[in-house]
Amino acid sequence: MSASSDHANSVFASVVQAPEDPILGVTVAYNKDPSPDKLNLGVGAYRTEEGKPLVLKVVRKAEQLLVNDPSRVKEYLPITGLADFNKLSAKLIFGADSLAIQENRVTTVQCLSGTGSLRVGAEFLARHYHQRTIYIPQPTWGNHPKVFTLAGLSVKTYRYYSPNTRGLDFQGLLEDLGSAPAGAIVLLHACAHNPTGVDPTSDQWEQIRQLMRSKGLLPFFDSAYQGFASGSLDADAASVRMFVADGGECLAAQSYAKNMGLYGERVGALSIICKTAEVASRVESQLKLVIRPMYSNPPIHGASIVATVLKDRDLYNEWTVELKAMADRIISMRKQLFDALQARGTPGDWSHILKQIGMFTFTGLNANQVAFMTKEYHIYMTSDGRISMAGLSSRTVPNLTEAIHAAVSSVA
Amino acid sequence: MASAMLSLASASPSASLSLQENLKISWKRGTSSRINFLGSDFSKTKSFTRTSMTVAVKVSRFNDITMAPPDPILGVSEAFKADTHEMKLNLGVGAYRTEDLQPYVLNVVKKAENLMLEREENKEYLPIEGLAAFNKVTAELMFGADNALIQQQRVATVQGLSGTGSLRLAAALMERYFSGAKVLISSPTWGNHKNIFNDARVPWSEYRYYDPKTVGLDFDGMISDIKAAPDGSFVLLHGCAHNPTGIDPTPEQWEKIADVIQEKNHIPFFDVAYQGFASGSLDEDASSVRLFAARGMELLVAQSYSKNLGLYAERIGAINIVCASSDAAARVKSQLKRLARPMYSNPPIHGARIVSNVVGNPELFNEWKEEMEMMAGRIKSVRQKLYDSLCAKDKSGKDWSFILKQIGMFSFTGLNITQSENMTNKWHVYMTKDGRISLAGLSSAKCEYLADAIVDSYHNVK
């Protein structure tokens, strides 16, 4: 059989080449670049000051314990995942003293990191919730619309980012959520909004909560940076806990990719807080029906690492210290970049670099300027002007400063 | 229990600070127990006062949701766990057990994990299509490292979440690009196949497979049903060790199946969950797939390493799509990625690294082959022992030889639902209601007990 069968004979003749994923595609392009000065500020993965990926010490310790434990087996987890992990994850985000947990009103299922948790939650809502529209902030993480659409929800947006102020368009947000149909689902970034880094203030969160509850809108939190944004696990969960405290229902997708550096292990959890324990139990049974035909049961390794860390007092404390160190390094990069741009006299107000929170800065650079920076300075970032502060170091700040300066000075 | 309550209203810093900043300040000045340790019920944590209920929703919005039934296969283990009877036997889910009925982690897996720890590898995101080293070895394992297909780059391989996840990716591709085309599945087949295609919205119909009269293959029925389906249908085939029956076509029958599939321009879709585990030989168990590939057919193969490498919980497998050209394979791969990204972004690294370390290292690879022969060997020997016990205990003259002819982890006993229930209710033998028993969960020591149970259920229960 010759290898050169023409395409006409292939049943896949009509399958077209898909474009590279816009976010992950940045790394693909970066890898191809031979320049020694190249800088990857694309995907949100933490880098050390030396520009290296980081595996937390506490993770290595946990892994050592696991691999050396002769009683450990690799049997299938239940469909809902590792029970310990689920309980500990719920406590982490909702608080150890959460009434919702004590009242058994929370169902938590282990899923494949943030993406998997969002997808399972969305599939569940598409099947069982009467309102199949989800409102997502404008802008939001590039993968959100696809996750929800493929799950069977229809996607609408609410105003969020104001390019003029490089801050929150709070009036726009309130208007858009205010005019959403009763019961609609609303995606909320729990902290460190991706890609803008702009978060509501506590006052604003309270107003959002009141508006949403008065209209029966269903909150669906995406929590990918708990502890990573401010350095405090409790502070970064405050928005979620505010909603849970009023006794209402909500969904929360958690990821351990960033805060425990477990990116490739795909560890996360979906929690659904219900009015009663009885409803939570029925909801859990239906979540299993979503999961089983998707991948049967979740992967054990990452969840075991998380459970090991969370349930041991010493490891947990060590983790909080390492987490704070990562958050602090990012905050210091913000300061360094801001100071460098000020010193360089780069035109424009760059204070948003300091005000925004989390892994990313929404620079305000446009697609042309971004393309210029990639071509002339080998700086890789997403075309919306988002840069990952986690990918910056003291050594690379000067180059980035030059690139930004050149871009805003010479490219419209 | 008194907890230190933090009221948002009483936080004196300006409300124009971010919520996080507010809390950090209050947190610092507050309790002495500043680390919120989750391992115990720690009461000194901050929480919010109950703000007034401006909640419009009084009754749960999920109130109409009904309780879903337990999974017919995975639910069996749950029921088994709850049973306290001393003679209880779990022949439900297909997970290998040693003679002592303990789970088994392969030595090569432990070695690989230790190597991985020593190397201190990072935990960065894999590409959407998975670990490149894994994708390479998994395709080579399936098709043969020297297969022209691989040299010609005509195989699109994407790491998937074990067999289920790989099947689901393929099903999603079918739904998007072969709209209206249906998949033919064997009657019976693994219980989750229908769920996967239903959720992926791919229509399916069944082809005859199991003949209860012979407790063998209804070959004519199978060929007839495959012929009757609309041209260009997908045909789901079990590469070896058919689940749940254990009944596989002979090599001659495979040739005829390939003939009719080619005539009808159907697309073969192999589910290979037991390569090496069925006969003990990796190459032998791949022969059906390789037969079809050698004819130049485009085909799909879903692989799982759950059983043959004992990596059940690591969720490691792959979807391979053999295309007529390398260009088609590249396009197909790009579309599989496009389906994986909104499902879970990229697959888990741990299991993929274990597989690529074992298969990629000649010493470990050979050791693996030995362990696999050992596992397959134990199953063959309990088949023999069960057969011998049945013959000894059943004086009716019934022919139990199908137990020896069937291959792989499972045996289709021919017991009906009520008889299967009798196995559980009277004998505390846990199995699926379709009469399937997992021989991997049977020890030599328990063969006689099981034979008693089967003989009783078969003859005394209708």
Contacts between the chains, C-beta under 8 A, distances in Angstrom:
chain1	res1	chain2	res2	distance
A	1	B	294	7.8
A	1	B	295	7.1
A	1	B	296	3.0
A	3	B	148	6.9
A	3	B	152	4.3
A	3	B	154	6.8
A	3	B	325	7.4
A	3	B	326	7.8
A	4	B	325	7.3
A	5	B	296	7.4
A	5	B	324	4.1
A	5	B	325	6.2
A	6	B	324	7.8
A	6	B	325	7.8
A	7	B	324	7.2
A	7	B	325	6.2
A	7	B	327	6.9
A	7	B	328	6.5
A	9	B	324	5.3
A	10	B	298	6.3
A	10	B	323	5.8
A	10	B	324	3.8
A	10	B	325	6.3
A	10	B	328	4.6
A	11	B	178	7.7
A	11	B	232	7.2
A	11	B	265	7.9
A	11	B	267	5.9
A	11	B	298	5.6
A	12	B	177	7.4
A	12	B	298	7.0
A	12	B	321	7.6
A	12	B	323	5.4
A	12	B	324	7.6
A	12	B	328	4.5
A	12	B	331	6.7
A	12	B	332	5.3
A	13	B	328	7.2
A	14	B	177	6.5
A	15	B	177	5.4
A	15	B	328	7.0
A	15	B	331	4.8
A	15	B	332	5.4
A	15	B	335	5.6
A	16	B	331	6.2
A	16	B	335	7.8
A	17	B	330	6.9
A	17	B	331	4.8
A	17	B	334	5.2
A	18	B	331	7.8
A	18	B	334	4.0
A	18	B	335	5.2
A	18	B	337	6.7
A	18	B	338	4.3
A	21	B	128	6.6
A	21	B	337	7.3
A	21	B	338	7.9
A	21	B	341	5.7
A	24	B	125	7.7
A	24	B	127	7.2
A	24	B	128	6.3
A	24	B	341	7.8
A	24	B	346	7.8
A	28	B	127	7.9
A	43	B	125	7.1
A	45	B	124	6.1
A	45	B	125	6.6
A	53	B	122	4.3
A	53	B	123	7.5
A	53	B	124	5.1
A	54	B	122	7.9
A	55	B	120	7.2
A	55	B	122	5.7
A	55	B	123	5.6
A	59	B	123	7.5
A	60	B	120	7.3
A	63	B	117	6.4
A	64	B	117	6.6
A	67	B	110	7.9
A	67	B	113	5.0
A	67	B	114	6.5
A	67	B	117	5.5
A	72	B	105	7.4
A	73	B	103	4.1
A	73	B	104	8.0
A	73	B	105	5.9
A	74	B	103	7.4
A	74	B	105	5.7
A	74	B	109	7.5
A	74	B	310	6.0
A	74	B	311	5.9
A	74	B	312	5.5
A	74	B	313	4.8
A	74	B	314	6.2
A	75	B	95	6.0
A	75	B	103	5.1
A	75	B	312	5.7
A	75	B	313	6.0
A	76	B	74	7.5
A	76	B	93	7.0
A	76	B	95	6.6
A	76	B	306	7.8
A	76	B	312	4.7
A	76	B	313	5.5
A	77	B	313	5.3
A	78	B	74	7.4
A	78	B	78	8.0
A	79	B	71	6.7
A	79	B	74	6.3
A	88	B	38	5.6
A	91	B	38	4.7
A	92	B	38	6.1
A	95	B	36	7.7
A	95	B	45	5.9
A	95	B	46	7.6
A	95	B	47	5.7
A	96	B	36	6.2
A	96	B	37	7.8
A	96	B	38	5.5
A	96	B	41	6.7
A	96	B	42	5.1
A	96	B	45	5.5
A	97	B	1	8.0
A	97	B	3	5.4
A	97	B	41	7.8
A	97	B	42	7.3
A	97	B	43	6.1
A	97	B	45	5.1
A	97	B	47	5.5
A	98	B	47	7.4
A	112	B	161	7.7
A	112	B	343	8.0
A	112	B	344	3.8
A	112	B	345	7.6
A	112	B	348	7.3
A	113	B	344	7.0
A	113	B	345	6.7
A	115	B	341	7.8
A	115	B	342	7.4
A	115	B	343	7.3
A	115	B	344	5.2
A	115	B	345	4.1
A	116	B	343	7.2
A	116	B	344	4.4
A	116	B	345	7.8
A	119	B	342	6.6
A	119	B	343	5.6
A	119	B	344	7.0
A	128	B	62	6.6
A	128	B	64	8.0
A	128	B	65	5.2
A	129	B	61	6.7
A	129	B	62	7.4
A	130	B	61	7.3
A	143	B	341	6.3
A	143	B	342	6.3
A	143	B	345	6.8
A	146	B	341	6.8
A	146	B	342	4.0
A	147	B	342	4.5
A	149	B	342	7.6
A	150	B	339	7.9
A	150	B	342	4.7
A	150	B	343	7.4
A	151	B	342	8.0
A	182	B	56	7.5
A	183	B	61	7.0
A	191	B	19	8.0
A	191	B	20	6.6
A	199	B	18	5.8
A	199	B	19	7.3
A	199	B	20	7.5
A	200	B	18	8.0
A	200	B	19	7.3
A	201	B	15	6.4
A	201	B	16	5.8
A	201	B	17	6.5
A	201	B	18	5.5
A	201	B	19	6.3
A	202	B	8	6.2
A	202	B	11	7.5
A	202	B	15	6.0
A	202	B	17	7.2
A	202	B	18	7.0
A	202	B	19	3.7
A	202	B	22	4.9
A	202	B	23	7.9
A	203	B	15	4.0
A	203	B	16	7.1
A	205	B	19	5.6
A	206	B	8	6.6
A	206	B	51	7.7
A	209	B	51	7.8
A	210	B	54	5.3
A	213	B	53	8.0
A	213	B	54	5.0
A	213	B	55	4.4
A	213	B	56	6.2
A	213	B	57	7.8
A	214	B	54	5.5
A	214	B	56	5.7
A	215	B	56	6.5
A	216	B	55	8.0
A	216	B	56	4.1
A	216	B	57	4.8
A	216	B	61	7.6
A	218	B	61	6.8
A	229	B	20	6.7
A	230	B	20	4.1
A	230	B	21	7.6
A	230	B	24	6.4
A	232	B	20	6.8
A	232	B	23	7.0
A	232	B	24	5.7
A	232	B	27	6.8
A	233	B	36	6.9
A	234	B	23	6.3
A	234	B	27	6.4
A	234	B	36	6.1
A	234	B	45	7.5
A	234	B	46	6.2
A	235	B	19	7.3
A	235	B	20	4.0
A	235	B	21	7.8
A	235	B	23	4.2
A	235	B	24	5.3
A	235	B	27	6.9
A	236	B	20	6.2
A	238	B	19	4.7
A	238	B	20	6.6
A	238	B	22	7.9
A	238	B	23	5.3
A	239	B	19	6.1
A	241	B	47	7.1
A	241	B	48	6.1
A	242	B	8	7.6
A	242	B	48	6.1
A	242	B	51	7.7
A	245	B	47	6.9
A	245	B	48	4.2
A	245	B	49	7.5
A	245	B	50	6.0
A	245	B	51	6.5
A	246	B	50	6.9
A	246	B	51	5.3
A	246	B	53	6.4
A	246	B	54	7.6
A	246	B	55	6.0
A	247	B	50	7.1
A	247	B	53	6.3
A	247	B	55	6.4
A	248	B	55	4.6
A	248	B	57	6.5
A	249	B	57	6.8
A	249	B	60	6.5
A	249	B	61	6.3
A	249	B	62	7.4
A	257	B	125	7.8
A	261	B	123	6.2
A	262	B	123	5.8
A	263	B	123	5.6
A	263	B	124	5.6
A	263	B	125	4.7
A	264	B	122	8.0
A	264	B	123	4.8
A	264	B	124	5.6
A	264	B	125	5.4
A	264	B	126	5.4
A	264	B	346	7.3
A	264	B	348	6.8
A	264	B	349	3.9
A	265	B	123	5.9
A	265	B	348	5.7
A	265	B	349	6.3
A	265	B	350	6.3
A	266	B	344	6.4
A	266	B	345	7.7
A	266	B	346	7.4
A	266	B	347	7.0
A	266	B	348	4.4
A	272	B	62	7.9
A	274	B	60	5.5
A	274	B	62	5.9
A	275	B	57	7.8
A	275	B	59	6.8
A	275	B	60	3.7
A	275	B	62	7.9
A	275	B	63	7.8
A	276	B	60	6.2
A	279	B	60	4.4
A	279	B	62	5.2
A	279	B	63	6.3
A	279	B	65	7.1
A	281	B	67	7.3
A	282	B	62	7.3
A	282	B	65	4.9
A	282	B	66	6.6
A	282	B	67	4.8
A	282	B	68	7.8
A	283	B	62	5.4
A	283	B	65	6.0
A	285	B	67	5.1
A	285	B	68	4.0
A	286	B	65	5.8
A	286	B	66	8.0
A	286	B	68	5.2
A	288	B	68	6.5
A	288	B	71	6.8
A	289	B	68	5.0
A	289	B	195	7.8
A	290	B	199	7.7
A	292	B	71	5.9
A	292	B	74	7.6
A	292	B	164	7.8
A	292	B	192	6.3
A	292	B	195	6.1
A	293	B	164	7.3
A	293	B	168	6.7
A	293	B	192	6.4
A	293	B	195	3.8
A	293	B	196	4.5
A	293	B	198	7.0
A	293	B	199	4.2
A	293	B	200	7.7
A	294	B	161	7.8
A	294	B	164	7.3
A	294	B	165	7.1
A	294	B	168	5.6
A	294	B	199	7.1
A	294	B	343	7.0
A	295	B	161	3.7
A	295	B	162	6.9
A	295	B	164	5.2
A	295	B	165	4.1
A	295	B	168	6.9
A	295	B	315	6.3
A	295	B	344	7.7
A	296	B	161	7.7
A	296	B	162	6.7
A	296	B	164	4.1
A	296	B	165	7.7
A	296	B	192	6.9
A	296	B	315	7.7
A	297	B	74	7.7
A	297	B	313	7.3
A	297	B	315	7.4
A	298	B	315	7.0
A	299	B	161	7.5
A	299	B	313	6.8
A	299	B	314	5.7
A	299	B	315	4.3
A	299	B	348	4.3
A	299	B	350	6.9
A	299	B	351	6.8
A	300	B	313	3.8
A	300	B	314	6.4
A	301	B	314	6.3
A	301	B	348	6.9
A	301	B	350	3.9
A	301	B	351	7.5
A	302	B	348	6.8
A	302	B	350	7.4
A	310	B	38	5.4
A	310	B	39	7.2
A	311	B	38	7.2
A	311	B	39	4.7
A	312	B	39	6.7
A	313	B	37	5.5
A	313	B	39	5.9
A	316	B	35	7.5
A	316	B	37	6.0
A	316	B	38	6.6
A	316	B	39	6.9
A	317	B	35	5.7
A	317	B	37	7.7
A	320	B	35	6.5
A	357	B	18	6.9
A	357	B	20	7.2
